[in-house]
Amino acid sequence: MSTKELLREDMNVAHKKQKILLEERDLLLGSKKSKDKEKALQITHDVARLQDFIMMAENTLKMAD
């Protein structure tokens, strides 16, 4: 497997994880508990990190072509 294929695979995994986290965050935001709100904030940070990775991977793949 080439580096490009591995990067694409990692990018797809990141997309899937991001989708799951966003669904979880939406559920937590509907709660009135402060612990749930804190967890939702942490998930928001995790989603941002995944988005940064996805953008970096897309740019890397564009430059490699």
C-alpha positions as CSV (number, residue, x, y, z in Angstrom):
1,M,0.0,0.0,0.0
2,S,1.4,3.4,-0.9
3,T,1.6,6.4,1.3
4,K,-1.2,8.1,-0.7
5,E,-3.5,5.2,-0.2
6,L,-2.8,5.1,3.6
7,L,-3.4,8.8,3.8
8,R,-6.7,8.5,2.0
9,E,-7.7,5.6,4.3
10,D,-6.8,7.7,7.4
11,M,-8.8,10.6,6.0
12,N,-11.8,8.4,5.5
13,V,-11.6,7.1,9.0
14,A,-11.3,10.7,10.3
15,H,-14.4,11.6,8.3
16,K,-16.4,8.8,9.9
17,K,-15.1,9.5,13.4
18,Q,-16.0,13.2,12.9
19,K,-19.6,12.3,11.9
20,I,-20.0,10.1,15.0
21,L,-18.6,12.8,17.3
22,L,-20.9,15.4,15.8
23,E,-23.9,13.2,16.4
24,E,-22.8,12.6,20.0
25,R,-22.2,16.3,20.6
26,D,-25.7,17.2,19.3
27,L,-27.2,14.7,21.8
28,L,-25.1,16.2,24.7
29,L,-26.0,19.7,23.8
30,G,-29.7,18.9,24.3
31,S,-28.9,17.9,27.9
32,K,-29.2,20.3,30.8
33,K,-26.3,18.8,32.8
34,S,-23.1,20.9,33.0
35,K,-21.0,17.7,32.7
36,D,-22.7,17.0,29.4
37,K,-22.0,20.5,28.2
38,E,-18.3,20.1,29.1
39,K,-18.2,16.8,27.3
40,A,-19.8,18.5,24.2
41,L,-17.1,21.2,24.3
42,Q,-14.4,18.6,24.4
43,I,-16.0,16.9,21.5
44,T,-16.0,20.2,19.6
45,H,-12.3,20.5,20.1
46,D,-11.8,16.9,18.9
47,V,-13.9,17.6,15.8
48,A,-11.7,20.7,15.1
49,R,-8.6,18.6,15.3
50,L,-10.0,16.0,12.9
51,Q,-11.0,18.8,10.5
52,D,-7.4,20.1,10.6
53,F,-6.1,16.7,9.8
54,I,-8.6,16.2,7.0
55,M,-7.6,19.5,5.4
56,M,-3.9,18.8,5.8
57,A,-4.4,15.4,4.2
58,E,-6.4,16.8,1.3
59,N,-3.7,19.5,0.6
60,T,-1.0,16.8,0.8
61,L,-2.8,14.6,-1.7
62,K,-3.4,17.6,-4.0
63,M,0.3,18.5,-3.9
64,A,1.3,14.9,-4.5
65,D,-0.7,14.5,-7.7
